[in-house]
Amino acid sequence: MKKINKIKIKLNGKISMVSNNLTLLDYIKKLKIPLNKVAVELNYEIIDKNKLNNFIIKKNDKIEIVHFIGGG
Amino acid sequence: MKIDHFIVAKKKFKSRLIVGTGKYKSMSECARAIKISGADIVTVAVRRVNISDKKKPLLMDYIDPKKITYLPNTAGCFNSTEALRTLRLAREIGGWKLVKLEVLGDKKNLFPDMIETLKSTEVLSKEGFEVMVYCTDDPLMAKRLEDVGACAIMPLAAPIGSGLGIQNQTNIKIIRSQTKLPLIIDAGLGQASDAVIAMELGCDGVLVNTAIAKAKKPFEMATAMKNAVIAGRYSYLSGRIIKADYARPSSPLKGLI
């Protein structure tokens, strides 16, 4: 049986396991998050949404995905 | 009477009432209250997406940012670094440059930390943001904010969510007389008459959240706030009578039988 390589990352403050060699764009698509309503940060750096495909997720990466909610 | 637009950062708005989108029972209640209030601008917060529950309703599904101007805030930020990070993320969501800066210094009273606020205003303005700034009602700090590029001065009336109304009318009057920037009362209003007073003091607008969202009947309070802001503005523009210590008859004495 083929062993699937998974790596440990932190997504929105919680530990998550993701496939190796996954781009940020693939990952967000997989999570079914509407890209037009969010912003993405990788290791405290904001990533241009048009360039998410250029970033391959690495072990221990810290990803933050934020959106707007009600607030005063 | 010519149309009296509310102008912030060179953008024209019809309503002088800005409404916060927090603390409502549901998204649909929030959306309806905003519609009733007639607000053109609503404040929104930036938070993590709920990864585990993606069916949770999204604000953008209820309030269309193409129809209503979103004003991203930095509520919950207690230093400049956090506030800058939050607003840069807000800009990335969809190009928002008009923002509400709110750097808090005290968890109990939610008073703004004006040193951090001033620092953040300067950085954000240089980065091309149009910064509407939540601040204390200190005229000297208001002037400093203006000097570093704030596009609107937003002093608190009283602590956030307190509903106490304007605690220091004199300071608001002084700030009004010293600045041509939009002056917006942000935080602490409790009822429609508080909004009228703010507008009669010459403020350009008011920002209300808790007073509407937590009223027993939010839709009725949204209506009241809408009309209060209009009434207060017209009252301010009309030039009130001079106060007198004694009565002045309203009916002519001539021809009295």
Contacts between the chains, C-beta under 8 A, distances in Angstrom:
chain1	res1	chain2	res2	distance
A	11	B	51	6.3
A	12	B	48	4.3
A	12	B	49	6.7
A	12	B	51	5.9
A	13	B	48	7.0
A	14	B	51	7.5
A	31	B	51	6.5
A	31	B	54	7.6
A	32	B	54	6.0
A	33	B	49	6.0
A	33	B	54	7.2
A	34	B	58	7.8
A	36	B	94	7.1
A	37	B	58	6.2
A	37	B	60	5.2
A	37	B	93	6.9
A	37	B	94	7.9
A	38	B	49	6.0
A	38	B	93	6.3
A	39	B	46	7.8
A	39	B	89	4.4
A	39	B	90	7.2
A	39	B	91	8.0
A	39	B	92	3.8
A	39	B	93	4.5
A	40	B	92	7.6
A	41	B	89	6.5
A	44	B	85	7.7
A	46	B	88	5.6
A	46	B	89	6.1
A	46	B	92	5.2
A	48	B	92	7.5
A	49	B	92	6.9
A	64	B	48	6.7
A	64	B	89	7.9
A	65	B	48	6.9
A	65	B	49	4.6
A	65	B	51	7.5
A	66	B	46	5.2
A	66	B	47	6.2
A	66	B	48	5.7
A	66	B	49	6.4
A	66	B	89	5.3
A	66	B	93	7.4
A	67	B	46	7.5
A	67	B	47	7.1
A	67	B	49	5.1
A	67	B	58	6.7
A	67	B	59	7.7
A	67	B	60	7.7
A	67	B	93	6.7
A	68	B	44	4.2
A	68	B	45	6.9
A	68	B	46	6.3
A	68	B	47	7.9
A	68	B	59	5.1
A	68	B	60	6.5
A	68	B	70	6.5
A	68	B	72	6.7
A	68	B	90	7.5
A	68	B	93	6.6
A	69	B	21	8.0
A	69	B	44	6.9
A	69	B	45	5.3
A	69	B	46	7.8
A	69	B	47	4.9
A	69	B	59	5.6
A	70	B	20	7.7
A	70	B	21	3.8
A	70	B	22	4.5
A	70	B	23	7.3
A	70	B	24	6.4
A	70	B	27	7.4
A	70	B	30	5.9
A	70	B	44	6.9
A	70	B	45	6.8
A	70	B	59	6.0
A	71	B	20	6.5
A	71	B	21	6.2
A	71	B	22	4.5
A	71	B	43	5.9
A	71	B	44	5.5
A	71	B	45	2.7
A	71	B	73	5.5
A	71	B	75	5.1
A	72	B	20	3.1
A	72	B	21	7.4
A	72	B	22	4.5
A	72	B	23	7.1
A	72	B	43	5.7
A	72	B	45	7.9
A	72	B	73	7.2
A	72	B	75	6.5
A	72	B	160	7.1
A	72	B	161	7.8
A	72	B	187	7.7
A	72	B	207	7.7
A	72	B	209	3.4
A	72	B	210	6.9
